[in-house]
Amino acid sequence: MFLSALSFVAGIIVVQQFSELPGNYLIIFLAVSACGLALFRIRRLMFFTIGLLWAIIFASIRLADSLPEHLEGQHLQIKGQVIGLPQYDDRRVRFDFAVSQESKSNYHMPNKIRLSWFSPKQQISPGQYWQMTVKLKRPHGRLNPGGFDYERWLFMQNIGATGYVRNSPEPLLVLTIPVWQSFSAIRQSIANQLTVFLDRSDNIGLIKALTIGERQGISQKQWDVFRKTGTVHLLAISGLHIGLISGLMYFMAFKIAIKFSVASPQKIAAISAMTMGVFYSALAGFSVPTQRSLIMLTIVMSAITLQRNTSVKNILILAMLAVLMIDPLAVLSAGFWLSFLAVAIIVYSLAGRLGKAGYWSGAFKIHWVTAFGLSPILLFYFQQVSIIAPLANFIAVPIVSLLIVPLCFAGVLSMLVSVDLAAVIFQLIDKILQGLWLTLSAMAELPFASVAAVPPPFYAMPFALLGVFVLLSPRGIPARWLGCVLLLPLLVVKQDKPQIGEAKMTLLDVGQGLSAVIQTAKHTLVFDTGAKYSEQFDMGSSVVMPFLQHEGIEQVDVLVISHADNDHIGGAKSVIDQTEVQKILTSVPELLDQYQPIQCKAGQSWVWDQVVFEIISPVLDTFNSENNNSCVLKVSSKKSSVLLTGDIEQEAETWLVEQEGIWLKADILIAPHHGSKTSSSMPFLKRVKPSVVLIPAGYKNRFSFPHDEVVKRYEAIDASWMSTSEEGAITAELKNNHFTLESVRLKNKRYWN
């Protein structure tokens, strides 16, 4: 059973590595093969084939439920219902929308879409039915090394399109259903009440996360502290919390049933626990982690109800199979592996051992073996492992699980009886969280609280996990030291660094904006940092920093901010605050004066590892336009060069042609002003003579960059061109004799991209 289940899981995992899904003929072949293998009782290969077949069929159905290409960019009038909790920020509200059957029939639209509504005139609430005009695009996300794969996330969430609501014609609210008819509306009502109770509290985001599974209000600083201390798993209604609440309900129901001599008290207690698990999962909106926990809880309680003696190993396997039969895409989630592996490690390291550990030693052992056992998965997905996680969890888990979570649950129930009582309970929770926050913040500031590393290769994971189980095996097992050998592929990762005289430039995919990272053998330069969209979200923290961590870069020697436009300077503060920046060059030093920047101007130059860096524009007081005053940087290895131009337009281009002349020649040109028709003038292009032009532009951006006229100019000088909107991040390696280009979207292509 165990190996057959693993074979099924392996088949599903293999499909997720496909760049394209196979056609109908292969699906038929796999179906026939599965029948043949079943006939000859070749069980493990049969389960592997069934896993392949199920994952392919499920993915094909999911891909079919996406926006047809011909509807992209059109204005569509649709009807539907708001589902889930809307997310508000400074300028807009974002929400998921279940499209009505009528609209799906008219346009062949997907079942679920994600919409943004800028400056809405009405409050958006779950359960509302709207008629609105929208502009949509197919699922698309930024793709960067080390970055969040938004496209994959949309695919996993079954969101078939994204877009925005048009304010003209004005959207029409058709119907608002009563709160009690929708769990999402109930969750929103609880969230609104919590806002009233805790209006001035810094912990309101944490309390909402632990009460209704809504984590939007957690600040970036709070996320950083919880990540460094390895306690992120406490910020959601997880298996731990559902198991705790259900366990308490089981115990209470069992005692009550015995006291009143009710027949089959175990069955009564099991049914009560499952009911409580369903209710608590509903508070979290039946998120994927709670679904996994609920399935596992159902299997355990069903075994009790049916009076079956089921081992923990079989419960885990049955739960895993049930989850993957419902959603085979769960294997793409880090949470899937973390949840099942955590339980497996705890059971393996504590069960069947000679001698009984004391309460405190046993409790601490659970935390250190879990932290150690999950470290390969954490390194693979997040490139970070908390060293102090065992101690932090030893303190935080009892406080959160045994005190805060039950109080949150009691607070929700008390809202039905007395709002004043609920307010007192949640204010008490706030006080407890303040003390916990001070403790975790102090721990996060300790030296080596967490360790960051470059991501290990995929093939290292099976060896590392096997090594973990070898090292955690009982003391009597010989040669446990071999577990350390199995961990080596995880720890010894070769970094692809440029050699002396070479440079590596990565034009990051930051949507409609610009950010590039240039590496030499021992130095790093960041040119612009993309846009800032809200206080909680900018390209510096979401794209630039994950890339630097992915590359193992701990220090930025020079940060260049070309000019003041948000899509260039927006992420600068996040980069400066989250890593060590030695020097800042910018054309707008007044905007970064707290960091002691240096004015960039023509004539500045330096050499790193035999690679030459030259600022060739602007000259002070030459241009009135902010765009034309952009810092222009040329980077030259021995045989290749790249020219980064910011947002300069034809005026600055003309000046450069007159002043620099032949020194403008570069093999690679970063398109001025994202491919705007006000830039890339023909005289400028003829002087630069690039072999390739790289265009930093957003997918289906509202400016229609790159402009058709500009593309024709590139083609007229026989230059090829690539855009981050289509290629994701683009890496150019400037070798001694040539340069090479690599597209992340092409290199890491998966069938959902």
N, C-alpha and C positions, 0 to 999 in steps of 0.2 A: 504493500500500500504506500509506504513512505517513498520508495524509489519511483514508483509509478507516478505519484503526485509531483515529484521533482521533475520527472520527464515532461509532464504536462506544462509545468511552469517554464521549463527550458524552451519548449516549442513556442510559447508566447513571447519569451524574451527575444528569440531569434528573429521573429517577425518585426520587432521594433527596431531592428538594425537595417531593415530594407530601405533603400532609397526610393523604390517604387513598389507598389503592390502588384503581385502577379495577376495574370488574366484568368478568365473563366476556365480555360483548358487545364491549367495547373490546379485550380480548385477542384475540378472534377477528378483529376488524377489523385490528389491527396485524399479525397473522399473514398475513392475505390481502394486506395492503398490501406486506409484505416480499416475498411471492411475485411480486406485480405489478411491483415495482421491480426485482427480479432479472430478470424476463422482459424488461423494457425497458432493462436494464443501466444503471440510474441508481444507480451503485455506492455513492456516499457517503451518499445518503439511505437506501439500503437498509441499510447498516451502522448508521446512526443508529437506524432502526426496529428492527433486530434487537437493538441495545443496549437500547432501551426494553423490548422484549418479554422479553428474557432477565432483566433486572433485576426486572420485575414478577412473572414466574413464580417466580423464586428467592425473592423477598421474600414472596410469598403462601405458598409451601411452608414457609418459615421461621416465619412468623407462625402458621401452623396448628399448629406443633409447640410449643405453649405450654399452660400449665395451664388447663383449663376453669374458667370463673368460678364455677360451683357447687361446686367443690372447695376454694375458698379458705377457710382457717380451719378446715377439717375435720381430724380426726386420721386419718391414712392409714397403714396398715401396708404397707411396700414392701420389695422386695429389690433389690439391685444391687451395683455395684462402685465402689470409690473410684478415681478417675482423677486424674492430675496430682499435684502435690505439695501436701499439706495445709499450711495457713498457721496457725501458732500465734501467739496474743498472750497478754496477761495473764490473760484469763478464758475463752478459748474456742479451739477449732480450727475453721477453715473449710475446706471441701473441695468439689470437684465430684464428682458421683455419677451414674454411668451406670445408669439404671433398667432393671431386667430386663424381658424381654419379657412375662413373666407379670404383673408389676405394671402394665405399660403396657396390657395387655389388660383387666385388671380395672377400671382407673380412667381409661383414655384419657389417660395422663400423657405429658409430653414425654420425649424421649430422655435429656436431660441436665438436671440441676438443681444448684443450689448450696446447700449446707447449712452451718449453724453448729451446733456441739455445745458447750454450756457445761459446763465441768468434766467432761470425759469420764473414765471410770474406766480406759480402755484406750488404748494408743497407736494412733493412726490412721495407717495406712500405705497407699501406693498398691498396688493389686492386691487388697486385701482385699474379700471378699464379705460383706455385712451384711444382716441383716433388722432393720428398725427402724420405729418409729412416728414420723411427721413431721407437722409443721403447715406448710403452704405458702401462698404468695401468688403472684399473677401478677407478672411482671417489672415493677418499679416503682422509680424512683429520684428523688432530689432534683433539682429543676430550678431553676437560678439563673443570672442573667447572669454570664458569665465562668467558671462552674463546670463541673465534670466531669459529663458526661451519662452517668450510670450505666446508665440504661435503654438507651441506644444501645449501650453496651459489652456489656451482657447479650445484646442482639439479635445483635450481631456475633459473639459467642462461642457462639451457639446454645444459650443457657441459657434454658430455658422456664419456670422457676419458681425462687423462692428460699424459704428457710424454715429451720426449726431442728429438731433431733432432740429428742424427748421422752425423758426418763430413765425414764419409767414408761409402759408396760412396758419393762423393761430391754432395750436393743438386744442382738442376738445376732450374734456373729461366726461366720459360716457356714464360711468357708474363707479361708486365706491362701495365695496361690500362691507358688512359689519365686521368689526375686529375679530369677533369670536369665530368667524368662518374661515380664517386663514392663520396658520401658524406664523407666517412671515409678518402678518399684521400684529399678532400678539407680541412677537419679538420687537417690532418697531415701537409698540406701545411701552414695553418694558424699558427699551433704550431711551425713549423720551422721558420716562419717569426718573430714570437714573440721572439724566442730565439735570433735572430739577433738583434732585437730592444732592448732587455732587458738582454743582455748577463751577466752583472755584478749585476743585481738586485736581492735582496733577496726575492722580491715579485713576481718573474716570475711564481712560482707555483700557487699563488693565482690568478694572472691575467689569466693564462690558464684555471683555474677552472671556473672563471666567464665568460670567453669568449667562450670556447668550451667544458666545462664540464670535463676537464681532470685534475684530482686531484693528479696525481702521484708525482708531484714536490713539494707538500706541505710538509714541514719538520715536524718532530715529535714535536718540540718546538711550532711551529705554531698551530698544532692540539691541543696541551695541552692548549694553551691560548684561543683558540676559544671554546674548551669544557668547560673550567672553567667559561667563560663569557656567555655561552649559545647561541653562535652565529654561531655554526657549520652549521646551515641551510643556511647561507649566502654564503657558499663556493661552492655551486653547482648551475647550472641552474635549478631553482626550479619553483614551481607553482607561487610563488611570482614574480619572474623575468619574466616568460612567460606572466603572467597576466598583468604586468606593460607594457611590450613592445607591447603586443596585444592591451591593452587599449589605449596607445598612438597612435597606428595605427588606431584604431577605431575612435578616436577623430579627427585625421587629415583627414581621408577619409570622415567622416561625414561632416566636415566643407567645404571641397573641393566640395563634391557632392552638397551641398546646394548652394555654390557660383555659380556653373555652371548649377544650376537648373536641375540636373540629377534626373530622376524618382527613387523613393524608396531609398533615401539616407541611411536609416537604414540598408537595405539589402546590399548595396554596402559597407558600413562601416563594417558590420558583416563578410562579405566574405573576406574583406581585413584583418581584425583582425585574422580570422582563418588561412589565408594564411601565415601571419607573424608568428603566433604561430607554424605552421608546420615547417617553415624555421628555427626558433630559436631552436625548439626541435631537428631538424636535426643537428644543430651545436653541440648539446650535445650528439649526437649519438643515439637519441631516447632511452635514458636511462629510466628505469622503472619510476622514479619520473616524468620525463617529459611526459611520456605516460599518466600517471594519470592526469596531469595538462591539457594535450591536449584534453583528453576525456571530462573533465569538461568544458573546454573552448568551445569545439564543441557543447555540449548540451546547454550552455548559448546562444551562437551565433545562433544556430538553432532555439531556442525559439524566438529570436528577428526576425530572418528571416521569421519564420512562424507566427509572431505576436501573440505568445502565452504568456499569463501572468503566468509564472511559478515561484513558490515560491522557496526560497533558499533551504528549506528542501527537496523539490522534486528534485531539481537539484543535491543535494548531494547524495540522494538515487539512482537516475538514474546513476550518475557517478560511484558510488560504484558498482552497479549491472553490468554496462558495463565493468569496470575494471576486476571484478571477472568472468564474462563470458569469457573474453579473456584469463585471467590468474588467476585461483583460488589460485595459490601458492602465490599470492600477500599478503595474510593474514599472511604469515611467515615473512614479512618485517616490521621492525619498522617504516620505512618511510610511509608505507600504512596507519598505524594507526595515526601517527603524522600529516600527511597532512589533512586527513578527520576530525580528532578530532579538529585540530586547527581552521578550518573554522567553525565547528559546535559551538565551544566555543565562538568565536568572535561574531557570529550572535546571539547566545543565550544571551550573556551578554550585548549586545548593542541594540538589536532590541526590539521594543515594550515597552520601558521604559518611564515613565512619566518624563518630563523635558528633555531638550537637553543639553548634555555635551558640554563644550567649546572645541575649537580645540585642545589645548595642553593637557587638562585633558582627553579628549577622546582618543588622541593618546597614552598617557601614560597608560590609562586603557587597551587598546588593548594589550599592551606588558605584563602588570602584570597578566591579566586574562589568557593570553595564557601560560605564564611561569608557573603559578599555575596549570592551567588545564591539562597541558601536563606532569606535574611532576610524576604522577603514571606510565605513559608509559616509561618515561625516567629512573625511578628507576627500573622498571621491566627489561628493555633491557640493560641498561648501568650502573646501580647501582650508578648513580651520578646525582645530580641536582644542577644547578647553582643558587645561591641566588641572585646574582647581575644581572641576565639575563634581568629583566625588564629595568633597567637603561642602561645596555650595548646595548640592542636592540634599546632603545629609541634614542641612539646616532648613532649606526651603521646602522640600517635599512635605514633611509633616505639617509645617505651618499652612501651606497652600491646601493640601489634600484633606487634612484632618480638621482644619479650622476655617480657612477662608471659603473653600468650595461649599461645605455644608451651610455656612452662614449665608452665602450668596443664594443658595437654594431656598433656605428659610426666608430670606428677604423677599424673594419672588413670590413665595406662597403667602407671605404676610401682606402683600399688596392687595390680596383679595379680601382681607379682614380689616386692616388698618394701615393707611398710608403713613401715619405718624410713626407707627411701630417699624414699618419698612425703612423709613428714613433713618431711624436710630440704628438699625442693624447695618445698613450700608455705610453710615458714618463710622461705626465701629470697625468695619472692614477696611475703610480708608486709613484709620489709625494703625491697624496691624500692618497694612501694606507699606505705610511710611517707614516703620521700623525695619521691615524686611528689605525695603529699597536701600536704606542707608547701609545695611550690612552687605548686600550684594554689590553696591557701588564701590564700597571700600575694597572688596575682594577683587573686583574687576580692575582696580588700579594697581594691584600687586604686580611686581615684575614677573614676566613669563606666565601671566594668568592664562593666556591662550597662545597657541602656536599656529602660525599660518604656513602653508606649504603649497607648492605647485601641485596641480591635480595629478594623481597617479594614473597610469594607463589602465584601460578596461581589463586587460588580461591579468593584472596584478590582484584584482579583487578576489577571485576564488582562492588563490594561494593565501592571501591575507586572512580571509575568514577561516580557512582551515587552520592556519597558524594560531589564530585566536583560540579556537576550540582545543588545540593541542596544548597551548600554554595554560588554559583554564582546566585541564583535565586533572583528576585526583593525583595526589603526590606519589602514589605508588606506581604510576605509569612511567616506564623507562623512556629516556631520551626526549623529555619534554622540551629540551633546548632546541630541538629541530623546529619548534614553532617560531623561534626567532629567525631562522633561515627562511622560512616561508613568508615572513614579513618584509624581507629585504626588497622584493620588487615594488612594494608599496612605498618604501622609504627612500630608496636610491633611484631617483628620477633624474634623468639627464635633461638639463635645460638647454633649449636651442638658443644660444647666445651668439651674437655676431663676433667674428674674429677681428683682430686688429686691422684697421683700414676698411672695415665693412660697416654697414649700417642697416638697420631694420626699421621700416616705418609701417605702422598700422593705422590706417584711416578707419576710425571707429564708426559704427553705425549708430548715430545718435538722432536719427530721424531728420527733421528739417533743422540742421545745425551743423557745427563742425567741431571735431576733436580728433587729434592725431597724436600718436605716441612714437617717438623716435628713439631707438636704442643703439648705442655703440657697445663695444666690448665691456666697458665699465661705467657708462653714464646713461642717463635717461632725460629726455626733454619731452614735455607735454605742450602741445600747441592747441590752445582753446579747450573748452570743457563742456560744450553743448549748452542746452537751455535749462532753465528752472521753470517748472510748471506750477509748483505750490510749495508751501513751507515743508511739506512732507516728501516731495519728490522732485529730483533734478537729475540730470545726466551725469553729474560728477559722482554722486554716490551710487547710482544704479548702473552705470556703464564704465566710467573711467576707473574707479577704484576696484571693482571686480576684475577688470582687465589687468591692472597693475599687480593685483594679488595673484592672478592666474599666471602671470609671467615671473613671479617671485621678485618683484621690484619693491623694495622697502623705502627707497628715497628718490625723489624727483630733484635732479640737479638744477634744472631751469624750467619754469612754467612761463609760457608766453601766452598772454591774452591779447589777441590782435586788436580788438576794439570793443566798444561798449554795448553792442547789440546783445540781447538776452540769449540768443541761440549760440553765442560764442563765449560769453562771460558767466552765464547762469549757474554753471556747476562749479565755478572756481572756489567758492568758500568751502564747499564739501571736500574738495581735493586738498586744499590748504589745511583744513582742520583734521583730516583723517590720515594724512601722511606727512612725512618730513619734506618740506620744499626749501631748497637752499637759496634760490634766487627767483625773483619774478620780474619779467620784462613785459611792459604793456604800453600802449599808446594812450591809455586813460589812467594814469597813476592815481589821480584824485579819487577814483572809485575804489581803490584798494589801498588807501593810504595807511590803514592800520597794520598792513603787512610790509611796509617799507619797500615798495616796488621801485624799479628803475625804468625811466622813460626809454622806450625802444626808439632807435633812430638809425638812419643809414650810416654805415661805417663801423658799427659794432661787429666784432667777429671773434671767434675762438676756435680752438682745435681740440677735439676729444679723440683719443685713440687713433690718430691719423685721419680723422674725418673732420672736414672744415664746415663750420656754421657761420653764416653771414646774414646780418640784417641789412637789406638793400633798400628799404623804404620803411617809414616816411622820413622826409627832411622836415624839421619843425617849421610850422607856419607856412607850409607850401599849399595845403589844400584846406578848403572850408568844410568839405564833406567828411563826416565821421567815417563812412565806408572807405573813402580814399586814403584816410590816415591809418588804415590797418597796417599792423606790422607785417612785413613781407620777409620771409626767411628762405634762404637757399642752403641746402645741405648737400655736400659733395664728398663722395668717396673717391678713390683713385680713378675710377673709370665711369661712374654713374652719378646722377644727381637728381634731386627732387626740389621743386619750387612750391612753397606754401604761400598763398596769396591773400588769405582772409576774404574780405568783401570788397576789394578794390574794384573800381569801375574804370571806364574808358579814360577819364582824366588822369588818374594815377598810372594807368597802363601806358598812356602816351608819354608821360614824364619818364617812366622807366625805360622806354624804348630810346628816348633822346639821351638819357644820362648813362645808362648801363650798356646799351648796345649789345654786343656779342656776349657779354657776361650774363645775359639772361638765359642763355642756352641751358636747357634741362631735359633730361630723359623723361621725367614724370612731372606732370603739372597737376596740382590740386586746383580744380576749376575755380576761377574767381567768382565770388558771390553765388556759389551753388549752381552755376550754369545760367544765370540771368542774362537776358539779351542786352542789358546795359553794360555788360562786361565781355571778356574774351574777344576784344576787337581783333580784326585781321592783322594789322601791323604788329600787335603784341604777340599773337600766336606765331607769326612768321619768324619773329626774333627768338622766341622760346624754343620753337621747333620740337615739341614733345613727341615722343613715340607713343605715349599713352596719356590720356587725361582721366583723372579720377574725380568723380562728382559726388560731393557730400550732399545728399538730398533725401527728403522724406518720401515715403511711398504714397503715390496719389496726392502729393502736396497741393495746397490751394493756389500756389504760384505757378504750377505746371512747369517746375524746374526738372530737368534742363529744358530750356526753350528750344523749339524746333530749329530756329535760325542758328542758334549756337551750335547745335549738333551738326548742322550742315557745314559750319565753319571748321569744326574739328575734322570732319571727313574731307574737307577741301585741302587740308594740309597733310592728309594721309595719316592722321593720328587716330588710333583706336580709343574707345572710351568705355568706362565702367562706372556704374552708379551704386552707391551703398544701398539705395532703395531696392535694387534687384539682387545685389551680390552679398549684402550684409557687410561686415567688416572686411576690408581689403588689405592684405599684407604685401608690402614691396620689400624685397631684400636686395640691397645694393651691394653686390659682390665686387671683387677687384676687376673682373673682366666683363660683367654683364649684370642685369637685374632680372628678378623673377617676380611674378605676381601670383597671389593666391586668394581665392574668394572663400570666406567661411561658409557661405550658403552652399557652394558647390562641394567643398571639402567634406562638410558634415551633413550633407543632404539626407533627409529622412522623408518618408512618403507623405507626411503631413505638411511639409514645407511647400 
